[in-house]
Amino acid sequence: MGLLLHTENLTKSFTLHQTQQKQIVGCREANFTIEQGEFVGITG
């Protein structure tokens, strides 16, 4: 089957404004590929 989604070095961070602007990294440099027909679940 064909390629549906491919990512390299995906990073997601967010700021907790109620804790004096503390920066939280939720995902650091994630790499993955999703092919058509695959089932994917992301939790966290």
N, C-alpha and C positions, 0 to 999 in steps of 0.2 A: 504494500500500500504506500501511498505518498506521504510526504512530510507535511505535517499540519502546523507545528510550532517548534522553533529552535531558539534557544537563548544561551548566551555565554556571559559570565561575570555579572549576573543580575544581583543587584544590591538594593535593599529596601530599608530605610531608616525613618524614624519619626521622632518628634519632639514632645515630651510630656510637659506641658505648660504649667501644670500644677506642682511640679517638682523642680522649680527653678531652671526650667529649660533643659532638663536632662535629655540627652540624645540616646535613643534606643535603636540598636541594629536588629531588625527582625530576620534578615536574610543577608548573607555575605557571600558574594561571588559564586552564586549557584549556576550550574550548567545543566541543561537538560534538553531533550528532544522528545517531542510527542508526534507519533505517527497517526495517520487516519485510522479510525477503528479502535484505538486504545482508549481506555477509561482512566481518568486521572482524578485524584482527590488531593487537595493541599490543605493541611490543617496546621494549626499552631496558633 
